[in-house]
Amino acid sequence: MFTPSTKLRSTAAAVTMAAALVGLGARAANAADWPTLKEGAYLYSDITGAGTVTKVDLGEFGTCHTLSKSALSVQIVTGSASLELYSGADCTGGTWASGTLAQANLPRAALSYRVVPA
């Protein structure tokens, strides 16, 4: 049979575990917060729109741009252009296309990009 001190320890352990899980959930929710959507295209060096930001010139169609720091996430809001992101420098390697409205973590780091008509 359980003694009062055993029940107290079990309750304390349950409360501690619940507090830890709530804390983990709150951190995960905050980490998922993206910057506010705004017109244009932005590449971020970290996931969920964090880290160093590169503003993309959406009027420069077709030119390949090699990034000084790889991009791990993208945010784009435009009606006329999209991005092709490449895993290699000089628009080589695997490609990921954004569309005209996107907010996404990339499947792999992008080292270069090209603006294309929508």
C-alpha atoms as a printed R data frame, in Angstrom:
    type eleno elety resid chain resno      x      y       z
1   ATOM     1    CA   MET     A     1  0.000  0.000   0.000
2   ATOM     2    CA   PHE     A     2  1.147  3.579  -0.694
3   ATOM     3    CA   THR     A     3  2.249  5.765   2.175
4   ATOM     4    CA   PRO     A     4  1.410  9.511   2.305
5   ATOM     5    CA   SER     A     5  5.022 10.413   1.467
6   ATOM     6    CA   THR     A     6  4.951  8.164  -1.629
7   ATOM     7    CA   LYS     A     7  1.769  9.868  -2.858
8   ATOM     8    CA   LEU     A     8  3.330 13.284  -2.257
9   ATOM     9    CA   ARG     A     9  6.448 12.355  -4.266
10  ATOM    10    CA   SER     A    10  4.278 10.986  -7.111
11  ATOM    11    CA   THR     A    11  2.199 14.156  -7.180
12  ATOM    12    CA   ALA     A    12  5.307 16.362  -7.152
13  ATOM    13    CA   ALA     A    13  6.817 14.344 -10.011
14  ATOM    14    CA   ALA     A    14  3.602 14.646 -12.045
15  ATOM    15    CA   VAL     A    15  3.424 18.418 -11.489
16  ATOM    16    CA   THR     A    16  7.086 18.822 -12.470
17  ATOM    17    CA   MET     A    17  6.572 16.754 -15.635
18  ATOM    18    CA   ALA     A    18  3.463 18.757 -16.599
19  ATOM    19    CA   ALA     A    19  5.322 22.059 -16.134
20  ATOM    20    CA   ALA     A    20  8.220 20.808 -18.265
21  ATOM    21    CA   LEU     A    21  5.880 19.752 -21.079
22  ATOM    22    CA   VAL     A    22  4.055 23.086 -21.019
23  ATOM    23    CA   GLY     A    23  7.407 24.887 -21.191
24  ATOM    24    CA   LEU     A    24  8.527 22.797 -24.167
25  ATOM    25    CA   GLY     A    25  5.256 23.473 -25.954
26  ATOM    26    CA   ALA     A    26  5.546 27.217 -25.408
27  ATOM    27    CA   ARG     A    27  9.113 27.275 -26.771
28  ATOM    28    CA   ALA     A    28  8.097 25.256 -29.825
29  ATOM    29    CA   ALA     A    29  5.214 27.636 -30.524
30  ATOM    30    CA   ASN     A    30  7.475 30.698 -30.247
31  ATOM    31    CA   ALA     A    31 10.089 29.106 -32.499
32  ATOM    32    CA   ALA     A    32  7.438 28.620 -35.176
33  ATOM    33    CA   ASP     A    33  6.580 32.339 -35.301
34  ATOM    34    CA   TRP     A    34  7.440 33.830 -38.695
35  ATOM    35    CA   PRO     A    35  8.015 37.516 -39.434
36  ATOM    36    CA   THR     A    36  4.845 39.349 -40.463
37  ATOM    37    CA   LEU     A    37  3.997 38.828 -44.130
38  ATOM    38    CA   LYS     A    38  4.918 41.815 -46.276
39  ATOM    39    CA   GLU     A    39  5.119 42.498 -49.990
40  ATOM    40    CA   GLY     A    40  8.344 41.241 -51.566
41  ATOM    41    CA   ALA     A    41 10.643 38.260 -51.271
42  ATOM    42    CA   TYR     A    42 13.038 37.459 -48.436
43  ATOM    43    CA   LEU     A    43 15.537 34.661 -47.874
44  ATOM    44    CA   TYR     A    44 16.579 33.778 -44.321
45  ATOM    45    CA   SER     A    45 19.730 32.046 -43.106
46  ATOM    46    CA   ASP     A    46 17.795 30.093 -40.466
47  ATOM    47    CA   ILE     A    47 14.486 28.252 -40.343
48  ATOM    48    CA   THR     A    48 11.118 29.954 -39.734
49  ATOM    49    CA   GLY     A    49 12.267 33.294 -41.095
50  ATOM    50    CA   ALA     A    50 15.083 33.834 -38.607
51  ATOM    51    CA   GLY     A    51 18.718 34.778 -38.982
52  ATOM    52    CA   THR     A    52 20.322 36.964 -41.626
53  ATOM    53    CA   VAL     A    53 17.816 38.261 -44.188
54  ATOM    54    CA   THR     A    54 18.427 38.805 -47.907
55  ATOM    55    CA   LYS     A    55 15.863 40.995 -49.678
56  ATOM    56    CA   VAL     A    56 15.326 39.792 -53.245
57  ATOM    57    CA   ASP     A    57 14.911 42.235 -56.146
58  ATOM    58    CA   LEU     A    58 11.788 40.779 -57.786
59  ATOM    59    CA   GLY     A    59 12.228 42.938 -60.883
60  ATOM    60    CA   GLU     A    60 15.481 41.250 -61.887
61  ATOM    61    CA   PHE     A    61 14.178 38.282 -63.875
62  ATOM    62    CA   GLY     A    62 16.480 35.482 -65.003
63  ATOM    63    CA   THR     A    63 19.729 36.574 -63.343
64  ATOM    64    CA   CYS     A    64 21.403 33.972 -61.122
65  ATOM    65    CA   HIS     A    65 22.472 35.247 -57.700
66  ATOM    66    CA   THR     A    66 24.848 33.308 -55.445
67  ATOM    67    CA   LEU     A    67 24.231 33.987 -51.753
68  ATOM    68    CA   SER     A    68 27.048 34.872 -49.352
69  ATOM    69    CA   LYS     A    69 25.243 32.832 -46.670
70  ATOM    70    CA   SER     A    70 22.970 29.887 -47.440
71  ATOM    71    CA   ALA     A    71 19.204 30.279 -47.063
72  ATOM    72    CA   LEU     A    72 17.146 27.835 -44.983
73  ATOM    73    CA   SER     A    73 13.735 29.545 -45.285
74  ATOM    74    CA   VAL     A    74 11.873 31.837 -47.664
75  ATOM    75    CA   GLN     A    75  8.965 34.247 -47.545
76  ATOM    76    CA   ILE     A    76  7.456 35.674 -50.734
77  ATOM    77    CA   VAL     A    77  4.338 37.777 -51.334
78  ATOM    78    CA   THR     A    78  3.900 38.948 -54.923
79  ATOM    79    CA   GLY     A    79  1.538 38.434 -57.817
80  ATOM    80    CA   SER     A    80  4.067 38.586 -60.617
81  ATOM    81    CA   ALA     A    81  7.179 36.588 -59.738
82  ATOM    82    CA   SER     A    82  8.429 33.490 -57.985
83  ATOM    83    CA   LEU     A    83 11.824 32.165 -56.961
84  ATOM    84    CA   GLU     A    84 13.821 29.176 -58.061
85  ATOM    85    CA   LEU     A    85 16.222 28.270 -55.271
86  ATOM    86    CA   TYR     A    86 19.243 26.046 -55.920
87  ATOM    87    CA   SER     A    87 21.282 23.902 -53.551
88  ATOM    88    CA   GLY     A    88 24.528 24.779 -55.368
89  ATOM    89    CA   ALA     A    89 26.258 28.045 -56.248
90  ATOM    90    CA   ASP     A    90 25.667 29.570 -59.701
91  ATOM    91    CA   CYS     A    91 22.140 28.086 -59.924
92  ATOM    92    CA   THR     A    92 23.293 24.467 -59.952
93  ATOM    93    CA   GLY     A    93 22.138 21.438 -57.990
94  ATOM    94    CA   GLY     A    94 18.665 20.631 -56.712
95  ATOM    95    CA   THR     A    95 15.902 23.154 -57.369
96  ATOM    96    CA   TRP     A    96 12.973 24.302 -55.240
97  ATOM    97    CA   ALA     A    97 10.332 26.687 -56.668
98  ATOM    98    CA   SER     A    98  8.458 29.080 -54.377
99  ATOM    99    CA   GLY     A    99  5.291 30.177 -56.136
100 ATOM   100    CA   THR     A   100  3.975 33.722 -55.627
101 ATOM   101    CA   LEU     A   101  2.807 33.335 -52.030
102 ATOM   102    CA   ALA     A   102  5.003 31.196 -49.814
103 ATOM   103    CA   GLN     A   103  6.370 31.010 -46.317
104 ATOM   104    CA   ALA     A   104  8.437 27.852 -45.966
105 ATOM   105    CA   ASN     A   105 11.461 26.148 -44.546
106 ATOM   106    CA   LEU     A   106 13.484 24.833 -47.463
107 ATOM   107    CA   PRO     A   107 14.034 21.077 -47.882
108 ATOM   108    CA   ARG     A   108 17.797 21.764 -48.127
109 ATOM   109    CA   ALA     A   109 20.033 24.832 -47.872
110 ATOM   110    CA   ALA     A   110 19.904 27.137 -50.907
111 ATOM   111    CA   LEU     A   111 23.147 28.663 -52.118
112 ATOM   112    CA   SER     A   112 21.743 30.548 -55.113
113 ATOM   113    CA   TYR     A   113 18.469 31.764 -56.629
114 ATOM   114    CA   ARG     A   114 16.809 33.159 -59.729
115 ATOM   115    CA   VAL     A   115 13.654 35.284 -60.045
116 ATOM   116    CA   VAL     A   116 11.238 33.944 -62.663
117 ATOM   117    CA   PRO     A   117  7.869 35.222 -63.947
118 ATOM   118    CA   ALA     A   118  4.827 33.734 -62.238
